[in-house]
């Protein structure tokens, strides 16, 4: 599947899910409003029945027009024609609410218009057990009329009750959210697999190119050695024999690098730790890299600031860290690489920084740079030789020693790779 096809699928799926989520939000909001109005209507009917029951028990035949009013969210004001005893009102409210299955926490207040005051306030839990007045929520202010008697009922948890009545919508929203998360995960897996496939193809192409060149050279040299009379030209014979040996060594090196990473993946790496002087390893690595890239006019400046440079680690692998980082800086450091190798130390270990003035690494590529087989895309995948294993190997070895590696880079400003290696448990002081 091409990248453009995947992009189109992602865009279409994203638009579809945005539409679904928007529709779900719209209908959940509508369902909430309808459910809230239904509950408020049920509460209003229950309060009207309370008024009727109070009038019937008192023998009052006065017709009250709209005795129940919703004066603010969750707050109902009820008009009556006589004073009420709290226990009697609470009993009437509990009875009517239970009849309509309105098992909500509520708070009621009784108002006396003659002295213009709230004479009683009480909260009742959803289990119809009284709550102490000091634990009651303060209801919003209310404008009372100048005549008549009133009581008010406030439902502090009505929002929660509305949502509890919307079980279908809550469950459907959770399912939609789960589908959205699953879809996002699937898309991320597809993109990751696509990227891994591209990296794999790039690795295969590079490996084919890297192995094909020495094989071709060995084949041509072998043909020359099979020519009649070659034994009469000992200098030419030695030259082609040396070419075969060098190319064979090159093949062995490339194969060993691949096998080495395979062993790391299988956790078969066995570190042989001993006392290692990092500065001595630097003194060995720098001349070798300078010789290998002599045709590029490479310059490596070493600044050994580490007060303590003796580590307890695997000498071969630590040497390979230096070679890989210097080799990487030389390859990608531009036409005439100018490299700076700097060491520093603290009470925990040694820091090795490899700094180049090359083209730098784009920000979007930096998070992949230490992954196996990954190489920064270029116009020609073979313009710089390699399998994309070096930095992955460096990170693996550094972490195996309890260390880490960091990258700082900006386009056109060069790159800095900093490796931290702890001293280890058996360190000889300098």
C-alpha positions, 0 to 999 in steps of 0.5 A: 500500500502506497503512502498516498493511499494510507494518507487518503485512508487516514484523512477519510477515516478522521473526517468520518470519526469527527462526524460521528463524534460530533453527532454523538455529542449533539445527541448526548446533549439533546438526550441530557436536556430531554432527560433533565426536563423529564425529571424536572417535570416528574418533580413538579408533578410530585410537588403538586401532589404534595400541595394537593395532599396538604390542602386535602388534609387541612380541608382547604379548597382554595385553587392555587394557580401554578403553585410550583415554579422552577426558579433556578436549576434544581430549585423549586418554589412551592406556594401553600396557604398555611404554615407547615411543620417540618416533620409533616412536610418531610413525610409528604415529600418523601412519600410522593418522591418514593411513589414516583421513584425519585430517590434523590438527595434533596434539601427543603426549606420552609418560609414564613411570610409574616416575619420574612424568614426561613424558619427551617432547612433540612437535607435528606439523602437519597436513602431518605435518611436525614443529613445534619443541617451543617452538612447541607448544601447552601441553595441559591438565593430565592425571591419570595412573594410578600404574601402566602406561605412557601416551601422550597426544594433543592436537588444538589445532585440532579445532574448526576441523577440525569446522567444515571438515567442516560445509561444507553448514551453513556455506554454508547459514548464509551463504546465510540471512544473505545472504537476511536482509540482502537482505530488510532492504535490500528493506524499507528500500527499501520504507519509503524509497519509501513516505516519498518517496511521502508527501513527493511527495504532500504537495509536490503538495498544497502546490504546488497550494494555493500556485499556486491562490490567486494564480491565483484572485486574478488571475482575479477581478481580471481579471473586475473589469477586464473590467467595463463602466465600470471605466475610469471608476474609475481608482483602482479600476483601479490597485488591481486592476492592482497586485493582478494584478502582485503575484500574478503576481510571487508566481507567478514566485517560487514557480516560480523556487524549484522550478526553482532546486532542479531546477537544483541537482539537475542540478548546474547551479549556477554560483556567482558569487563575490566579496567579500561582507560578511555583516553588510551582508547581515544588515542587508538581510535582517532588516528585510525579514523583519520587514516580511513578518511584521509582523502576527505581531509578530515580533522579531529581535534581531541580535548581530554578534560576528564579528570578520571577516565578509567572505567570498569567495562568491556574494552572491545565494545567501548572501543567500538562506541568510539569508532562508530561515533567517529566513523559516523561523524566522518561520513556525515560531516560534509566534504571536509569533516571537522570533528571535535572529540571532548571528554569530561567527568563527574563523580558518576562517570565520563562523558564523551562528546563527538561534535561535527560541523556537518549539515545536521539532522532534521528534527523529525528524524532525530527520534528515529536515529537510534533505531536499528537499520534506520538511515536518514533518507537522501536522494541516493541511498548509497551515497554514504555506505552503511547498514544503519546499525552503528548508532543502534549499536552504540545506544545498546552498548551504552545502556548495557554499561548503565550509560546513555547517549544523547543527540543535539543537532540543528540543520546546518549547525552540525550535530553533537552525540554525547555518551555517558559511561559510568565508572562501574563498581571496580574502578582504579583511581587515576 
